[in-house]
Amino acid sequence: MQLVDIDKNTYRSHLNVVIVCAVAVFSALGVGISAALVYWFGAAQGQNFYLNLLGVCAGGAIAAWCLHRLKSTGYFYEVAYVWDLKQELNLINRKLTVLKKAVEAQDPDAMLVMLYNLQGSKQLWQLDDNLLNLQELELELIQLEHKIRSCGLTLDANLYHRGILDKF
């Protein structure tokens, strides 16, 4: 996955619309399906917990299916990009301890993965207005770039792919 510059305002507005619509669809489907199941199959004494649970689960599944189908549309581009970036960074963060040791051992692949991780995290934090620790992240990025140059390497974060991460 390559890092792509996206417009923060477009991302935020599309994300807000997606969240509101997803919650509305999930709520309406969950309540509607639950009510229909209770109406058709419910007990008179009100022992309908499992029917309500089934209705909410069905509503959640339908809403998730709709989001998955709409993920590839143009309107969802920014939201889907950030969604995928978060998943990729999560995979990297699971191997962070091993990667940091490999960076100390001057492994070029580990440096490339860490460069991607830091640049992707910086972009993500800026898009989500998570500016609290941004200075620490930028310092870590500068230190990594210095280490890359001192090893005589020229790395581009856009050369990263998941196959490189699988080595660790």
Phi, psi and omega in degrees: 000128180267151175282132183232136175285127177234156181284124183297317182294319177296315179302312183296317181293318179293321178298316180298318179296316180298316180297312181298315180295319180296317179295318180296315180295315179299314181297311182297315180293317181299313180290317182296313180293319178299315180297319179295318179295318178295320180297314184279322188238000188289157178269150182292333183281354178090016178273069188241025183304311184292328176292318177296317179298317178298318179296317179293318178297318178296318177298318177296319180294319179294317179296318178295320178298318179298315179298318180297319180292324183277349184302330184270003179279161181298324181296326183273002188307307183295316181295316180294322178299312181294321177302311180293322178298317178298321178295318180294316179294327177295318177299319179293316182297333177293337182248019187298321181299313179294320181296318181296322177294320179292325176295318178297329177275008176063039175281119183299323179294319178295321178295321178296316179297317180293323177298314177299316181300313182289317179293320177294318178296319178299313179298315181297315180295323178292320179294324182267008181056038176263077189264359184301310184256015184297324179296320177297319180296316180295323176296317178298321179294318178297317179297318179294316179298323177296317179297320179298314179294320181293337176274359179076025182256154171234109184244145177238125183301335180286355174276353181293141169212161187298334178300326177293319180295327182296341179291341186255000000 
